[in-house]
């Protein structure tokens, strides 16, 4: 399984969802404010989780390369 491409795709998806929610809020600030706030928090947490996967995969690759050197 390829962790980096999956996590990178997750980063893009989370950023896109955050942006879409922010645009909806800017267009109609009082419509579904709670729903949009929750959507942005979820997108933020998804972004952080995918970034952690990338950091972990990078560390694992570095460890493997150190072992093989």
PDB file of N, CA, C and O in Angstrom:
ATOM      1  N   UNK A   1       0.841  -1.178   0.000  1.00  0.00           N
ATOM      2  CA  UNK A   1       0.000   0.000   0.000  1.00  0.00           C
ATOM      3  C   UNK A   1       0.886   1.242   0.000  1.00  0.00           C
ATOM      4  O   UNK A   1       1.886   1.306   0.715  1.00  0.00           O
ATOM      5  N   UNK A   2       0.516   2.199  -0.789  1.00  0.00           N
ATOM      6  CA  UNK A   2       1.273   3.439  -0.936  1.00  0.00           C
ATOM      7  C   UNK A   2       0.689   4.508  -0.014  1.00  0.00           C
ATOM      8  O   UNK A   2      -0.345   5.103  -0.318  1.00  0.00           O
ATOM      9  N   UNK A   3       1.354   4.745   1.104  1.00  0.00           N
ATOM     10  CA  UNK A   3       0.829   5.699   2.092  1.00  0.00           C
ATOM     11  C   UNK A   3       0.925   7.144   1.611  1.00  0.00           C
ATOM     12  O   UNK A   3       0.004   7.930   1.831  1.00  0.00           O
ATOM     13  N   UNK A   4       2.018   7.497   0.965  1.00  0.00           N
ATOM     14  CA  UNK A   4       2.209   8.900   0.580  1.00  0.00           C
ATOM     15  C   UNK A   4       1.169   9.399  -0.425  1.00  0.00           C
ATOM     16  O   UNK A   4       0.588  10.462  -0.204  1.00  0.00           O
ATOM     17  N   UNK A   5       0.910   8.680  -1.518  1.00  0.00           N
ATOM     18  CA  UNK A   5      -0.105   9.191  -2.451  1.00  0.00           C
ATOM     19  C   UNK A   5      -1.499   9.261  -1.834  1.00  0.00           C
ATOM     20  O   UNK A   5      -2.267  10.177  -2.127  1.00  0.00           O
ATOM     21  N   UNK A   6      -1.823   8.290  -0.978  1.00  0.00           N
ATOM     22  CA  UNK A   6      -3.141   8.302  -0.338  1.00  0.00           C
ATOM     23  C   UNK A   6      -3.249   9.493   0.611  1.00  0.00           C
ATOM     24  O   UNK A   6      -4.264  10.189   0.625  1.00  0.00           O
ATOM     25  N   UNK A   7      -2.212   9.725   1.397  1.00  0.00           N
ATOM     26  CA  UNK A   7      -2.224  10.855   2.335  1.00  0.00           C
ATOM     27  C   UNK A   7      -2.224  12.190   1.589  1.00  0.00           C
ATOM     28  O   UNK A   7      -2.901  13.131   2.003  1.00  0.00           O
ATOM     29  N   UNK A   8      -1.476  12.275   0.505  1.00  0.00           N
ATOM     30  CA  UNK A   8      -1.455  13.517  -0.287  1.00  0.00           C
ATOM     31  C   UNK A   8      -2.842  13.804  -0.859  1.00  0.00           C
ATOM     32  O   UNK A   8      -3.292  14.950  -0.876  1.00  0.00           O
ATOM     33  N   UNK A   9      -3.507  12.763  -1.321  1.00  0.00           N
ATOM     34  CA  UNK A   9      -4.868  12.925  -1.823  1.00  0.00           C
ATOM     35  C   UNK A   9      -5.799  13.374  -0.701  1.00  0.00           C
ATOM     36  O   UNK A   9      -6.679  14.209  -0.915  1.00  0.00           O
ATOM     37  N   UNK A  10      -5.604  12.822   0.486  1.00  0.00           N
ATOM     38  CA  UNK A  10      -6.403  13.228   1.636  1.00  0.00           C
ATOM     39  C   UNK A  10      -6.179  14.683   2.008  1.00  0.00           C
ATOM     40  O   UNK A  10      -7.116  15.385   2.387  1.00  0.00           O
ATOM     41  N   UNK A  11      -4.921  15.138   1.899  1.00  0.00           N
ATOM     42  CA  UNK A  11      -4.622  16.554   2.170  1.00  0.00           C
ATOM     43  C   UNK A  11      -5.378  17.464   1.197  1.00  0.00           C
ATOM     44  O   UNK A  11      -5.985  18.456   1.601  1.00  0.00           O
ATOM     45  N   UNK A  12      -5.332  17.114  -0.067  1.00  0.00           N
ATOM     46  CA  UNK A  12      -6.016  17.929  -1.081  1.00  0.00           C
ATOM     47  C   UNK A  12      -7.523  17.937  -0.860  1.00  0.00           C
ATOM     48  O   UNK A  12      -8.171  18.975  -0.993  1.00  0.00           O
ATOM     49  N   UNK A  13      -8.076  16.777  -0.524  1.00  0.00           N
ATOM     50  CA  UNK A  13      -9.510  16.680  -0.276  1.00  0.00           C
ATOM     51  C   UNK A  13      -9.912  17.523   0.932  1.00  0.00           C
ATOM     52  O   UNK A  13     -10.900  18.256   0.880  1.00  0.00           O
ATOM     53  N   UNK A  14      -9.153  17.421   2.012  1.00  0.00           N
ATOM     54  CA  UNK A  14      -9.471  18.194   3.217  1.00  0.00           C
ATOM     55  C   UNK A  14      -9.370  19.691   2.945  1.00  0.00           C
ATOM     56  O   UNK A  14     -10.225  20.462   3.383  1.00  0.00           O
ATOM     57  N   UNK A  15      -8.340  20.100   2.232  1.00  0.00           N
ATOM     58  CA  UNK A  15      -8.189  21.522   1.907  1.00  0.00           C
ATOM     59  C   UNK A  15      -9.339  22.009   1.029  1.00  0.00           C
ATOM     60  O   UNK A  15      -9.834  23.123   1.203  1.00  0.00           O
ATOM     61  N   UNK A  16      -9.754  21.180   0.099  1.00  0.00           N
ATOM     62  CA  UNK A  16     -10.865  21.535  -0.788  1.00  0.00           C
ATOM     63  C   UNK A  16     -12.175  21.664  -0.006  1.00  0.00           C
ATOM     64  O   UNK A  16     -12.945  22.597  -0.232  1.00  0.00           O
ATOM     65  N   UNK A  17     -12.426  20.725   0.915  1.00  0.00           N
ATOM     66  CA  UNK A  17     -13.643  20.792   1.726  1.00  0.00           C
ATOM     67  C   UNK A  17     -13.640  22.021   2.635  1.00  0.00           C
ATOM     68  O   UNK A  17     -14.669  22.673   2.808  1.00  0.00           O
ATOM     69  N   UNK A  18     -12.479  22.334   3.212  1.00  0.00           N
ATOM     70  CA  UNK A  18     -12.367  23.526   4.064  1.00  0.00           C
ATOM     71  C   UNK A  18     -12.662  24.781   3.253  1.00  0.00           C
ATOM     72  O   UNK A  18     -13.416  25.647   3.695  1.00  0.00           O
ATOM     73  N   UNK A  19     -12.067  24.878   2.067  1.00  0.00           N
ATOM     74  CA  UNK A  19     -12.266  26.041   1.206  1.00  0.00           C
ATOM     75  C   UNK A  19     -13.726  26.179   0.787  1.00  0.00           C
ATOM     76  O   UNK A  19     -14.274  27.281   0.793  1.00  0.00           O
ATOM     77  N   UNK A  20     -14.354  25.064   0.424  1.00  0.00           N
ATOM     78  CA  UNK A  20     -15.754  25.112   0.005  1.00  0.00           C
ATOM     79  C   UNK A  20     -16.650  25.579   1.153  1.00  0.00           C
ATOM     80  O   UNK A  20     -17.575  26.364   0.945  1.00  0.00           O
ATOM     81  N   UNK A  21     -16.374  25.098   2.348  1.00  0.00           N
ATOM     82  CA  UNK A  21     -17.162  25.518   3.508  1.00  0.00           C
ATOM     83  C   UNK A  21     -16.961  27.005   3.792  1.00  0.00           C
ATOM     84  O   UNK A  21     -17.923  27.718   4.078  1.00  0.00           O
ATOM     85  N   UNK A  22     -15.729  27.467   3.716  1.00  0.00           N
ATOM     86  CA  UNK A  22     -15.449  28.884   3.954  1.00  0.00           C
ATOM     87  C   UNK A  22     -16.147  29.759   2.913  1.00  0.00           C
ATOM     88  O   UNK A  22     -16.663  30.828   3.239  1.00  0.00           O
ATOM     89  N   UNK A  23     -16.159  29.305   1.674  1.00  0.00           N
ATOM     90  CA  UNK A  23     -16.841  30.078   0.619  1.00  0.00           C
ATOM     91  C   UNK A  23     -18.350  30.135   0.854  1.00  0.00           C
ATOM     92  O   UNK A  23     -18.979  31.176   0.665  1.00  0.00           O
ATOM     93  N   UNK A  24     -18.924  28.994   1.270  1.00  0.00           N
ATOM     94  CA  UNK A  24     -20.370  28.989   1.556  1.00  0.00           C
ATOM     95  C   UNK A  24     -20.684  29.947   2.707  1.00  0.00           C
ATOM     96  O   UNK A  24     -21.684  30.663   2.662  1.00  0.00           O
ATOM     97  N   UNK A  25     -19.846  29.962   3.722  1.00  0.00           N
ATOM     98  CA  UNK A  25     -20.061  30.855   4.862  1.00  0.00           C
ATOM     99  C   UNK A  25     -19.914  32.317   4.438  1.00  0.00           C
ATOM    100  O   UNK A  25     -20.681  33.170   4.884  1.00  0.00           O
ATOM    101  N   UNK A  26     -18.945  32.607   3.590  1.00  0.00           N
ATOM    102  CA  UNK A  26     -18.750  33.987   3.125  1.00  0.00           C
ATOM    103  C   UNK A  26     -19.930  34.456   2.287  1.00  0.00           C
ATOM    104  O   UNK A  26     -20.308  35.626   2.337  1.00  0.00           O
ATOM    105  N   UNK A  27     -20.513  33.537   1.515  1.00  0.00           N
ATOM    106  CA  UNK A  27     -21.636  33.904   0.655  1.00  0.00           C
ATOM    107  C   UNK A  27     -22.918  34.140   1.459  1.00  0.00           C
ATOM    108  O   UNK A  27     -23.706  35.028   1.135  1.00  0.00           O
ATOM    109  N   UNK A  28     -23.117  33.348   2.496  1.00  0.00           N
ATOM    110  CA  UNK A  28     -24.320  33.477   3.326  1.00  0.00           C
ATOM    111  C   UNK A  28     -23.916  33.233   4.781  1.00  0.00           C
ATOM    112  O   UNK A  28     -24.059  32.119   5.285  1.00  0.00           O
ATOM    113  N   UNK A  29     -23.414  34.268   5.457  1.00  0.00           N
ATOM    114  CA  UNK A  29     -22.821  34.094   6.788  1.00  0.00           C
ATOM    115  C   UNK A  29     -23.731  33.474   7.848  1.00  0.00           C
ATOM    116  O   UNK A  29     -23.238  32.782   8.738  1.00  0.00           O
ATOM    117  N   UNK A  30     -25.017  33.695   7.781  1.00  0.00           N
ATOM    118  CA  UNK A  30     -25.894  33.209   8.838  1.00  0.00           C
ATOM    119  C   UNK A  30     -26.640  31.926   8.478  1.00  0.00           C
ATOM    120  O   UNK A  30     -27.389  31.401   9.301  1.00  0.00           O
ATOM    121  N   UNK A  31     -26.451  31.421   7.282  1.00  0.00           N
ATOM    122  CA  UNK A  31     -27.088  30.165   6.888  1.00  0.00           C
ATOM    123  C   UNK A  31     -26.209  28.995   7.321  1.00  0.00           C
ATOM    124  O   UNK A  31     -25.066  28.877   6.879  1.00  0.00           O
ATOM    125  N   UNK A  32     -26.734  28.141   8.175  1.00  0.00           N
ATOM    126  CA  UNK A  32     -26.037  26.923   8.610  1.00  0.00           C
ATOM    127  C   UNK A  32     -24.642  27.201   9.169  1.00  0.00           C
ATOM    128  O   UNK A  32     -23.695  26.477   8.860  1.00  0.00           O
ATOM    129  N   UNK A  33     -24.513  28.218   9.968  1.00  0.00           N
ATOM    130  CA  UNK A  33     -23.205  28.566  10.519  1.00  0.00           C
ATOM    131  C   UNK A  33     -22.628  27.422  11.350  1.00  0.00           C
ATOM    132  O   UNK A  33     -21.435  27.131  11.264  1.00  0.00           O
ATOM    133  N   UNK A  34     -23.470  26.774  12.150  1.00  0.00           N
ATOM    134  CA  UNK A  34     -22.993  25.660  12.977  1.00  0.00           C
ATOM    135  C   UNK A  34     -22.506  24.504  12.111  1.00  0.00           C
ATOM    136  O   UNK A  34     -21.451  23.924  12.369  1.00  0.00           O
ATOM    137  N   UNK A  35     -23.280  24.178  11.089  1.00  0.00           N
ATOM    138  CA  UNK A  35     -22.920  23.080  10.189  1.00  0.00           C
ATOM    139  C   UNK A  35     -21.598  23.367   9.480  1.00  0.00           C
ATOM    140  O   UNK A  35     -20.754  22.481   9.351  1.00  0.00           O
ATOM    141  N   UNK A  36     -21.422  24.582   9.031  1.00  0.00           N
ATOM    142  CA  UNK A  36     -20.198  24.947   8.321  1.00  0.00           C
ATOM    143  C   UNK A  36     -18.994  24.974   9.260  1.00  0.00           C
ATOM    144  O   UNK A  36     -17.884  24.620   8.863  1.00  0.00           O
ATOM    145  N   UNK A  37     -19.215  25.390  10.496  1.00  0.00           N
ATOM    146  CA  UNK A  37     -18.122  25.386  11.470  1.00  0.00           C
ATOM    147  C   UNK A  37     -17.667  23.957  11.732  1.00  0.00           C
ATOM    148  O   UNK A  37     -16.468  23.680  11.774  1.00  0.00           O
ATOM    149  N   UNK A  38     -18.615  23.058  11.908  1.00  0.00           N
ATOM    150  CA  UNK A  38     -18.284  21.644  12.116  1.00  0.00           C
ATOM    151  C   UNK A  38     -17.563  21.086  10.891  1.00  0.00           C
ATOM    152  O   UNK A  38     -16.596  20.337  11.032  1.00  0.00           O
ATOM    153  N   UNK A  39     -18.018  21.437   9.710  1.00  0.00           N
ATOM    154  CA  UNK A  39     -17.377  20.947   8.480  1.00  0.00           C
ATOM    155  C   UNK A  39     -15.925  21.415   8.398  1.00  0.00           C
ATOM    156  O   UNK A  39     -15.049  20.651   7.992  1.00  0.00           O
ATOM    157  N   UNK A  40     -15.668  22.662   8.779  1.00  0.00           N
ATOM    158  CA  UNK A  40     -14.293  23.168   8.735  1.00  0.00           C
ATOM    159  C   UNK A  40     -13.415  22.503   9.796  1.00  0.00           C
ATOM    160  O   UNK A  40     -12.244  22.218   9.542  1.00  0.00           O
ATOM    161  N   UNK A  41     -13.969  22.260  10.970  1.00  0.00           N
ATOM    162  CA  UNK A  41     -13.195  21.571  12.008  1.00  0.00           C
ATOM    163  C   UNK A  41     -12.865  20.153  11.568  1.00  0.00           C
ATOM    164  O   UNK A  41     -11.747  19.684  11.781  1.00  0.00           O
ATOM    165  N   UNK A  42     -13.818  19.469  10.962  1.00  0.00           N
ATOM    166  CA  UNK A  42     -13.569  18.110  10.460  1.00  0.00           C
ATOM    167  C   UNK A  42     -12.501  18.120   9.371  1.00  0.00           C
ATOM    168  O   UNK A  42     -11.612  17.268   9.360  1.00  0.00           O
ATOM    169  N   UNK A  43     -12.586  19.069   8.469  1.00  0.00           N
ATOM    170  CA  UNK A  43     -11.582  19.168   7.408  1.00  0.00           C
ATOM    171  C   UNK A  43     -10.208  19.453   7.996  1.00  0.00           C
ATOM    172  O   UNK A  43      -9.210  18.903   7.531  1.00  0.00           O
ATOM    173  N   UNK A  44     -10.145  20.301   9.005  1.00  0.00           N
ATOM    174  CA  UNK A  44      -8.881  20.624   9.660  1.00  0.00           C
ATOM    175  C   UNK A  44      -8.287  19.380  10.318  1.00  0.00           C
ATOM    176  O   UNK A  44      -7.088  19.130  10.197  1.00  0.00           O
ATOM    177  N   UNK A  45      -9.110  18.607  11.008  1.00  0.00           N
ATOM    178  CA  UNK A  45      -8.622  17.396  11.666  1.00  0.00           C
ATOM    179  C   UNK A  45      -8.182  16.348  10.637  1.00  0.00           C
ATOM    180  O   UNK A  45      -7.184  15.657  10.841  1.00  0.00           O
ATOM    181  N   UNK A  46      -8.918  16.234   9.547  1.00  0.00           N
ATOM    182  CA  UNK A  46      -8.524  15.309   8.473  1.00  0.00           C
ATOM    183  C   UNK A  46      -7.176  15.719   7.882  1.00  0.00           C
ATOM    184  O   UNK A  46      -6.333  14.871   7.591  1.00  0.00           O
ATOM    185  N   UNK A  47      -6.981  17.022   7.707  1.00  0.00           N
ATOM    186  CA  UNK A  47      -5.715  17.525   7.177  1.00  0.00           C
ATOM    187  C   UNK A  47      -4.569  17.165   8.115  1.00  0.00           C
ATOM    188  O   UNK A  47      -3.522  16.692   7.673  1.00  0.00           O
ATOM    189  N   UNK A  48      -4.771  17.389   9.411  1.00  0.00           N
ATOM    190  CA  UNK A  48      -3.736  17.062  10.403  1.00  0.00           C
ATOM    191  C   UNK A  48      -3.422  15.571  10.407  1.00  0.00           C
ATOM    192  O   UNK A  48      -2.258  15.181  10.505  1.00  0.00           O
ATOM    193  N   UNK A  49      -4.452  14.740  10.300  1.00  0.00           N
ATOM    194  CA  UNK A  49      -4.243  13.289  10.303  1.00  0.00           C
ATOM    195  C   UNK A  49      -3.441  12.851   9.085  1.00  0.00           C
ATOM    196  O   UNK A  49      -2.528  12.034   9.203  1.00  0.00           O
ATOM    197  N   UNK A  50      -3.774  13.384   7.926  1.00  0.00           N
ATOM    198  CA  UNK A  50      -3.035  13.028   6.714  1.00  0.00           C
ATOM    199  C   UNK A  50      -1.601  13.535   6.757  1.00  0.00           C
ATOM    200  O   UNK A  50      -0.691  12.868   6.265  1.00  0.00           O
ATOM    201  N   UNK A  51      -1.394  14.707   7.341  1.00  0.00           N
ATOM    202  CA  UNK A  51      -0.029  15.225   7.498  1.00  0.00           C
ATOM    203  C   UNK A  51       0.778  14.320   8.424  1.00  0.00           C
ATOM    204  O   UNK A  51       1.967  14.097   8.194  1.00  0.00           O
ATOM    205  N   UNK A  52       0.140  13.802   9.465  1.00  0.00           N
ATOM    206  CA  UNK A  52       0.826  12.877  10.376  1.00  0.00           C
ATOM    207  C   UNK A  52       1.206  11.586   9.661  1.00  0.00           C
ATOM    208  O   UNK A  52       2.272  11.028   9.919  1.00  0.00           O
ATOM    209  N   UNK A  53       0.353  11.110   8.774  1.00  0.00           N
ATOM    210  CA  UNK A  53       0.672   9.907   7.991  1.00  0.00           C
ATOM    211  C   UNK A  53       1.898  10.162   7.123  1.00  0.00           C
ATOM    212  O   UNK A  53       2.779   9.308   7.024  1.00  0.00           O
ATOM    213  N   UNK A  54       1.957  11.323   6.502  1.00  0.00           N
ATOM    214  CA  UNK A  54       3.103  11.659   5.654  1.00  0.00           C
ATOM    215  C   UNK A  54       4.383  11.742   6.480  1.00  0.00           C
ATOM    216  O   UNK A  54       5.423  11.225   6.072  1.00  0.00           O
ATOM    217  N   UNK A  55       4.307  12.389   7.635  1.00  0.00           N
ATOM    218  CA  UNK A  55       5.496  12.475   8.507  1.00  0.00           C
ATOM    219  C   UNK A  55       5.960  11.087   8.942  1.00  0.00           C
ATOM    220  O   UNK A  55       7.157  10.800   8.938  1.00  0.00           O
ATOM    221  N   UNK A  56       5.015  10.227   9.318  1.00  0.00           N
ATOM    222  CA  UNK A  56       5.363   8.877   9.760  1.00  0.00           C
ATOM    223  C   UNK A  56       5.963   8.065   8.623  1.00  0.00           C
ATOM    224  O   UNK A  56       6.952   7.361   8.824  1.00  0.00           O
ATOM    225  N   UNK A  57       5.380   8.152   7.436  1.00  0.00           N
ATOM    226  CA  UNK A  57       5.916   7.423   6.284  1.00  0.00           C
ATOM    227  C   UNK A  57       7.321   7.912   5.952  1.00  0.00           C
ATOM    228  O   UNK A  57       8.191   7.117   5.595  1.00  0.00           O
ATOM    229  N   UNK A  58       7.540   9.214   6.069  1.00  0.00           N
ATOM    230  CA  UNK A  58       8.864   9.775   5.810  1.00  0.00           C
ATOM    231  C   UNK A  58       9.883   9.249   6.820  1.00  0.00           C
ATOM    232  O   UNK A  58      10.996   8.879   6.448  1.00  0.00           O
ATOM    233  N   UNK A  59       9.508   9.217   8.077  1.00  0.00           N
ATOM    234  CA  UNK A  59      10.407   8.697   9.115  1.00  0.00           C
ATOM    235  C   UNK A  59      10.711   7.215   8.886  1.00  0.00           C
ATOM    236  O   UNK A  59      11.851   6.777   9.038  1.00  0.00           O
ATOM    237  N   UNK A  60       9.684   6.452   8.521  1.00  0.00           N
ATOM    238  CA  UNK A  60       9.876   5.020   8.290  1.00  0.00           C
ATOM    239  C   UNK A  60      10.808   4.782   7.102  1.00  0.00           C
ATOM    240  O   UNK A  60      11.663   3.898   7.146  1.00  0.00           O
ATOM    241  N   UNK A  61      10.642   5.563   6.055  1.00  0.00           N
ATOM    242  CA  UNK A  61      11.517   5.437   4.893  1.00  0.00           C
ATOM    243  C   UNK A  61      12.951   5.795   5.264  1.00  0.00           C
ATOM    244  O   UNK A  61      13.892   5.124   4.841  1.00  0.00           O
ATOM    245  N   UNK A  62      13.118   6.857   6.057  1.00  0.00           N
ATOM    246  CA  UNK A  62      14.450   7.249   6.500  1.00  0.00           C
ATOM    247  C   UNK A  62      15.094   6.164   7.349  1.00  0.00           C
ATOM    248  O   UNK A  62      16.282   5.881   7.192  1.00  0.00           O
ATOM    249  N   UNK A  63      14.335   5.561   8.237  1.00  0.00           N
ATOM    250  CA  UNK A  63      14.849   4.481   9.082  1.00  0.00           C
ATOM    251  C   UNK A  63      15.264   3.290   8.235  1.00  0.00           C
ATOM    252  O   UNK A  63      16.320   2.697   8.455  1.00  0.00           O
ATOM    253  N   UNK A  64      14.435   2.948   7.273  1.00  0.00           N
ATOM    254  CA  UNK A  64      14.748   1.826   6.389  1.00  0.00           C
ATOM    255  C   UNK A  64      16.015   2.092   5.594  1.00  0.00           C
ATOM    256  O   UNK A  64      16.853   1.202   5.449  1.00  0.00           O
ATOM    257  N   UNK A  65      16.165   3.302   5.079  1.00  0.00           N
ATOM    258  CA  UNK A  65      17.366   3.640   4.331  1.00  0.00           C
ATOM    259  C   UNK A  65      18.607   3.622   5.218  1.00  0.00           C
ATOM    260  O   UNK A  65      19.683   3.218   4.778  1.00  0.00           O
ATOM    261  N   UNK A  66      18.455   4.062   6.476  1.00  0.00           N
ATOM    262  CA  UNK A  66      19.579   4.012   7.409  1.00  0.00           C
ATOM    263  C   UNK A  66      19.982   2.560   7.692  1.00  0.00           C
ATOM    264  O   UNK A  66      21.167   2.250   7.823  1.00  0.00           O
ATOM    265  N   UNK A  67      18.993   1.685   7.784  1.00  0.00           N
ATOM    266  CA  UNK A  67      19.285   0.275   8.057  1.00  0.00           C
ATOM    267  C   UNK A  67      19.992  -0.372   6.867  1.00  0.00           C
ATOM    268  O   UNK A  67      20.848  -1.236   7.055  1.00  0.00           O
ATOM    269  N   UNK A  68      19.649   0.031   5.663  1.00  0.00           N
ATOM    270  CA  UNK A  68      20.221  -0.572   4.468  1.00  0.00           C
ATOM    271  C   UNK A  68      21.580   0.010   4.134  1.00  0.00           C
ATOM    272  O   UNK A  68      22.334  -0.590   3.368  1.00  0.00           O
ATOM    273  N   UNK A  69      21.909   1.166   4.691  1.00  0.00           N
ATOM    274  CA  UNK A  69      23.190   1.828   4.360  1.00  0.00           C
ATOM    275  C   UNK A  69      24.356   1.186   5.077  1.00  0.00           C
ATOM    276  O   UNK A  69      25.497   1.618   4.911  1.00  0.00           O
TER     277      UNK A  69
END
